Amino acid sequence: MYGLSPTIEHYGCMVDLLSRAGRTTEAEELIERMPVEPDAAIWGSLLNGCMGTSSLVRAGRRVIELVPGHCGRYVGLATMGKWEGVA
């Protein structure tokens, strides 16, 4: 309609909005359908928005795979009691 092509930043915003609204399944489906490879920011958006859901460990593992040196991700998972994601 406006002649815009979605960029990875647009997808990141949508993943963040969906997951914070409790629609984590839709957010994960969007990630899987993206025409670009999801990066650590996309998985981090899901991780931050899906506290207390089944998507949490999957998002945590994925973002740690993409940016293994980012210690904040490990700390975040550990403080939520998701030790299996940290291991």
FIDRENLO-964608 format. One record per residue (C-alpha): residue number from 1; x, y, z; residue in three letters. Coordinates in Angstrom, 1 decimal, always signed. Each point is the difference from the previous one (the first is absolute). Layout:
// FIDRENLO-964608
{r NUM, {X, Y, Z}, 'ALA'}
...
***
This chain:
// FIDRENLO-964608
{r 1, {+0.0, +0.0, +0.0}, 'MET'}
{r 2, {+2.8, +2.4, +0.9}, 'TYR'}
{r 3, {+2.7, -1.6, -2.1}, 'GLY'}
{r 4, {+2.1, -1.0, +2.9}, 'LEU'}
{r 5, {+1.8, -3.3, +0.3}, 'SER'}
{r 6, {+0.3, -1.3, +3.5}, 'PRO'}
{r 7, {+3.5, -0.1, +1.4}, 'THR'}
{r 8, {+1.4, -2.1, +2.9}, 'ILE'}
{r 9, {-0.7, +2.9, +2.3}, 'GLU'}
{r 10, {-3.7, -0.1, -0.9}, 'HIS'}
{r 11, {-0.1, -3.7, +0.7}, 'TYR'}
{r 12, {+1.8, +0.6, +3.3}, 'GLY'}
{r 13, {-2.7, +2.5, +1.0}, 'CYS'}
{r 14, {-2.8, -2.4, -0.9}, 'MET'}
{r 15, {+1.6, -2.9, +1.9}, 'VAL'}
{r 16, {+0.4, +2.3, +3.1}, 'ASP'}
{r 17, {-3.6, +1.2, -0.2}, 'LEU'}
{r 18, {-1.5, -3.4, -0.5}, 'LEU'}
{r 19, {+2.1, -1.7, +2.8}, 'SER'}
{r 20, {-0.7, +2.8, +2.5}, 'ARG'}
{r 21, {-3.7, -0.3, -0.8}, 'ALA'}
{r 22, {+0.2, -3.7, +1.0}, 'GLY'}
{r 23, {-0.2, -1.2, -3.6}, 'ARG'}
{r 24, {+3.3, -1.9, +0.0}, 'THR'}
{r 25, {-1.2, -2.7, -2.4}, 'THR'}
{r 26, {-0.8, +2.6, -2.6}, 'GLU'}
{r 27, {+3.4, +1.7, +0.7}, 'ALA'}
{r 28, {+1.8, -3.3, -0.6}, 'GLU'}
{r 29, {-2.0, -0.7, -3.1}, 'GLU'}
{r 30, {+1.0, +3.4, -1.3}, 'LEU'}
{r 31, {+3.6, -0.7, +0.7}, 'ILE'}
{r 32, {-0.2, -3.2, -2.0}, 'GLU'}
{r 33, {-1.7, +1.7, -3.0}, 'ARG'}
{r 34, {+2.4, +2.9, -0.2}, 'MET'}
{r 35, {+1.6, +0.3, -3.4}, 'PRO'}
{r 36, {+3.3, +1.0, +1.8}, 'VAL'}
{r 37, {+2.1, -2.0, +2.5}, 'GLU'}
{r 38, {-1.1, +0.9, +3.5}, 'PRO'}
{r 39, {+2.9, +1.6, +1.9}, 'ASP'}
{r 40, {+0.8, +0.2, +3.7}, 'ALA'}
{r 41, {-2.2, +3.2, +0.3}, 'ALA'}
{r 42, {-3.0, -1.9, -1.3}, 'ILE'}
{r 43, {+0.5, -2.9, +2.4}, 'TRP'}
{r 44, {+0.7, +2.5, +2.8}, 'GLY'}
{r 45, {-3.3, +1.7, -0.7}, 'SER'}
{r 46, {-1.8, -3.3, +0.4}, 'LEU'}
{r 47, {+2.0, -0.8, +3.1}, 'LEU'}
{r 48, {-0.8, +3.3, +1.7}, 'ASN'}
{r 49, {-3.6, -0.2, -0.8}, 'GLY'}
{r 50, {-0.8, -3.6, +0.8}, 'CYS'}
{r 51, {+0.9, -0.2, +3.7}, 'MET'}
{r 52, {-1.8, -2.9, +1.6}, 'GLY'}
{r 53, {-1.0, -1.7, -3.2}, 'THR'}
{r 54, {+1.2, -3.2, -1.8}, 'SER'}
{r 55, {+1.8, +2.2, -2.6}, 'SER'}
{r 56, {+2.4, +1.3, +2.6}, 'LEU'}
{r 57, {+2.5, -2.8, +0.0}, 'VAL'}
{r 58, {+0.0, -0.4, -3.8}, 'ARG'}
{r 59, {+0.6, +3.8, -0.5}, 'ALA'}
{r 60, {+2.7, -0.1, +2.7}, 'GLY'}
{r 61, {+1.8, -2.8, -1.7}, 'ARG'}
{r 62, {-0.2, +1.5, -3.4}, 'ARG'}
{r 63, {+1.2, +3.5, +1.1}, 'VAL'}
{r 64, {+2.9, -1.6, +1.9}, 'ILE'}
{r 65, {+1.0, -2.0, -3.1}, 'GLU'}
{r 66, {+0.1, +3.2, -2.0}, 'LEU'}
{r 67, {+1.8, +2.1, +2.5}, 'VAL'}
{r 68, {+1.7, -2.3, +2.5}, 'PRO'}
{r 69, {+2.1, +2.7, +1.6}, 'GLY'}
{r 70, {-3.0, +2.1, +1.1}, 'HIS'}
{r 71, {-0.1, -0.8, +3.7}, 'CYS'}
{r 72, {-3.2, +1.9, +0.6}, 'GLY'}
{r 73, {-2.0, -2.8, -1.7}, 'ARG'}
{r 74, {+1.4, -2.6, +2.4}, 'TYR'}
{r 75, {-0.7, +2.1, +3.0}, 'VAL'}
{r 76, {-3.6, +0.7, -1.2}, 'GLY'}
{r 77, {-0.7, -3.7, -0.4}, 'LEU'}
{r 78, {+1.6, -0.9, +3.3}, 'ALA'}
{r 79, {-2.0, +2.6, +1.9}, 'THR'}
{r 80, {-3.2, -1.4, -1.4}, 'MET'}
{r 81, {+0.9, -3.5, +1.2}, 'GLY'}
{r 82, {+0.6, -1.3, -3.5}, 'LYS'}
{r 83, {+3.2, -1.8, +0.7}, 'TRP'}
{r 84, {-0.4, -2.4, -2.9}, 'GLU'}
{r 85, {+0.2, +3.0, -2.4}, 'GLY'}
{r 86, {+3.2, +1.2, +1.7}, 'VAL'}
{r 87, {+1.6, -3.4, -0.2}, 'ALA'}
***
